[in-house]
Amino acid sequence: MKGIVFTEFLDFVEENHGILTVDKIIEKSNLESGGVYTTVGTYNHFEMVSLVTELSKELEVEITDLLKIYGEHFFDVLLKSYPGFFKDQNDCFDFLSSLDSYIHPEVLKLYPDAELPRFDTISRDEDHLRMVYTSNRALYSFAEGLIKGTFKFFEFPGELRVESVIEEGKKVQFVISRKQ
């Protein structure tokens, strides 16, 4: 997992819960990296799982809820860091449908060793988009947060539903509907 996900997570925790909370979750996580990350480095995703798990215990908030909140925050980070990814995108459905064909190839130009999830569009019409998220990391709640961030960016009046979770979250079907 790319270091930017870790550095931004620790910044996010510090901004919202203080440096002492950051120190506490790093200490309790027993991380191979020691909790020292660079934005361009690559780290084992289990370190993120450990950090989020410890934050969940510390705050008494469900892991899935933390990942969703962080995903929304991380969308804003991507928007500020990589505005070019969003400049030719006209609407939420177009953007989400282009993740694997446009956005992820652009990410791979910047980070050739990145291991990105897959987002396959299963069906799409004017009011509905059905996508399947596939990743061995099973961080679909983080993806939910990113999708919610997309809603905000495009001022999309929609709702997101998780329709099926397979293989312990490694494959998840999202249904996005435009509210009338």
PLY file of the C-alpha trace (Angstrom):
ply
format ascii 1.0
element vertex 180
property float x
property float y
property float z
element edge 179
property int vertex1
property int vertex2
end_header
0.00 0.00 0.00
1.36 3.40 -0.93
2.74 5.57 1.83
0.46 8.50 1.06
-2.44 6.46 2.46
-0.50 6.04 5.73
0.86 9.58 6.04
-2.54 11.09 5.38
-4.18 8.68 7.82
-1.81 9.69 10.62
-2.33 13.38 9.77
-6.09 12.80 9.77
-5.94 11.14 13.21
-3.76 13.93 14.58
-6.06 16.66 13.25
-9.14 15.02 14.72
-7.87 13.29 17.86
-4.45 14.70 18.69
-0.84 13.61 18.52
-1.17 11.53 21.69
-3.73 9.32 19.96
-1.38 8.93 16.98
1.46 7.91 19.31
-0.79 5.50 21.18
-2.08 3.67 18.08
1.42 3.43 16.59
2.80 2.02 19.84
0.01 -0.53 20.22
0.13 -1.62 16.56
3.60 -3.22 16.70
4.43 -2.10 13.16
7.31 -3.45 11.08
7.95 0.10 9.84
7.83 1.53 13.35
5.08 3.86 12.11
7.51 5.87 9.98
6.16 6.40 6.46
7.00 8.41 3.35
4.32 9.33 0.83
6.07 7.48 -2.01
7.07 4.38 -0.03
5.24 1.08 -0.19
4.14 -0.66 3.00
2.31 -3.79 4.01
-1.43 -3.10 4.12
-1.64 -5.07 7.37
0.00 -2.06 9.02
-3.02 0.05 8.02
-5.32 -2.65 9.34
-3.43 -2.58 12.65
-3.56 1.21 12.90
-7.27 1.35 12.13
-7.97 -1.51 14.54
-6.15 0.28 17.36
-7.91 3.56 16.55
-11.22 1.70 16.61
-10.47 0.40 20.11
-9.25 3.81 21.28
-12.31 5.70 20.01
-14.82 2.87 20.44
-15.94 3.31 16.83
-16.48 0.47 14.35
-13.59 -0.16 11.95
-15.92 0.06 8.95
-17.15 3.49 10.08
-13.58 4.75 10.54
-12.59 3.53 7.08
-15.60 5.24 5.48
-14.82 8.53 7.21
-11.17 8.29 6.25
-12.10 7.39 2.66
-14.13 10.59 2.34
-11.23 12.57 3.75
-8.77 10.85 1.43
-10.87 11.75 -1.62
-10.25 15.42 -0.74
-6.52 14.68 -0.46
-6.55 13.15 -3.94
-8.51 16.08 -5.29
-5.94 18.57 -3.96
-2.89 16.48 -4.86
-3.98 15.31 -8.30
-6.50 17.81 -9.73
-5.75 16.59 -13.25
-7.54 13.32 -12.51
-10.79 15.25 -12.15
-10.59 18.04 -14.74
-12.22 16.21 -17.66
-14.83 14.43 -15.57
-18.37 15.74 -15.97
-20.42 13.64 -13.62
-20.28 11.10 -10.84
-21.24 8.08 -12.97
-18.69 8.94 -15.68
-15.96 9.35 -13.09
-16.72 6.14 -11.20
-17.07 4.18 -14.44
-13.64 5.39 -15.53
-11.70 4.29 -12.46
-10.10 1.24 -14.08
-9.87 2.62 -17.61
-8.58 6.14 -16.87
-7.84 6.96 -13.22
-5.96 3.82 -12.19
-3.69 3.82 -15.29
-2.81 7.44 -14.45
-2.04 6.44 -10.86
0.19 3.64 -12.14
2.19 6.17 -14.18
3.00 7.96 -10.93
3.36 4.84 -8.76
4.21 1.84 -10.99
4.36 -0.54 -8.02
0.92 0.44 -6.67
-1.48 -2.46 -6.13
-4.85 -0.96 -6.90
-8.29 -2.47 -6.39
-10.45 -3.22 -9.41
-13.75 -1.47 -10.02
-15.76 -3.20 -12.73
-18.93 -1.56 -14.00
-21.58 -4.27 -14.24
-24.46 -2.11 -15.41
-25.28 1.53 -15.85
-28.25 3.59 -16.87
-29.26 7.19 -16.26
-30.14 6.62 -12.59
-28.16 3.55 -11.49
-24.61 2.30 -11.50
-23.68 -1.18 -10.35
-19.98 -1.79 -9.68
-17.93 -4.63 -8.28
-14.93 -3.81 -6.09
-12.26 -6.51 -6.00
-9.17 -6.39 -3.79
-7.25 -8.88 -1.66
-7.01 -6.13 0.96
-10.77 -6.18 1.60
-10.88 -2.45 2.38
-14.25 -1.90 0.75
-15.37 0.46 3.52
-12.51 2.76 2.51
-13.81 2.53 -1.09
-17.29 3.45 0.20
-15.84 6.59 1.72
-14.06 7.46 -1.52
-17.34 7.03 -3.41
-19.10 9.29 -0.90
-16.36 11.86 -1.50
-17.13 11.57 -5.20
-20.79 12.32 -4.44
-19.79 15.54 -2.67
-17.40 16.65 -5.41
-19.95 16.19 -8.17
-22.84 17.40 -5.99
-24.48 14.10 -6.80
-27.86 13.51 -5.13
-27.42 9.81 -4.69
-27.24 6.91 -2.34
-24.78 4.08 -2.08
-25.79 0.57 -1.15
-23.56 -2.42 -0.50
-25.48 -5.23 -2.12
-23.23 -8.22 -1.58
-19.99 -8.97 0.20
-18.07 -12.02 -0.95
-14.86 -13.64 0.27
-14.72 -11.65 3.51
-14.93 -8.32 1.72
-12.49 -9.07 -1.09
-15.30 -8.76 -3.61
-18.16 -6.34 -3.00
-20.99 -5.13 -5.18
-21.91 -1.45 -4.87
-25.18 -0.06 -6.19
-25.29 3.69 -6.68
-28.65 5.31 -7.31
-29.52 8.86 -8.27
-32.20 10.30 -5.98
-35.09 11.87 -7.88
0 1
1 2
2 3
3 4
4 5
5 6
6 7
7 8
8 9
9 10
10 11
11 12
12 13
13 14
14 15
15 16
16 17
17 18
18 19
19 20
20 21
21 22
22 23
23 24
24 25
25 26
26 27
27 28
28 29
29 30
30 31
31 32
32 33
33 34
34 35
35 36
36 37
37 38
38 39
39 40
40 41
41 42
42 43
43 44
44 45
45 46
46 47
47 48
48 49
49 50
50 51
51 52
52 53
53 54
54 55
55 56
56 57
57 58
58 59
59 60
60 61
61 62
62 63
63 64
64 65
65 66
66 67
67 68
68 69
69 70
70 71
71 72
72 73
73 74
74 75
75 76
76 77
77 78
78 79
79 80
80 81
81 82
82 83
83 84
84 85
85 86
86 87
87 88
88 89
89 90
90 91
91 92
92 93
93 94
94 95
95 96
96 97
97 98
98 99
99 100
100 101
101 102
102 103
103 104
104 105
105 106
106 107
107 108
108 109
109 110
110 111
111 112
112 113
113 114
114 115
115 116
116 117
117 118
118 119
119 120
120 121
121 122
122 123
123 124
124 125
125 126
126 127
127 128
128 129
129 130
130 131
131 132
132 133
133 134
134 135
135 136
136 137
137 138
138 139
139 140
140 141
141 142
142 143
143 144
144 145
145 146
146 147
147 148
148 149
149 150
150 151
151 152
152 153
153 154
154 155
155 156
156 157
157 158
158 159
159 160
160 161
161 162
162 163
163 164
164 165
165 166
166 167
167 168
168 169
169 170
170 171
171 172
172 173
173 174
174 175
175 176
176 177
177 178
178 179
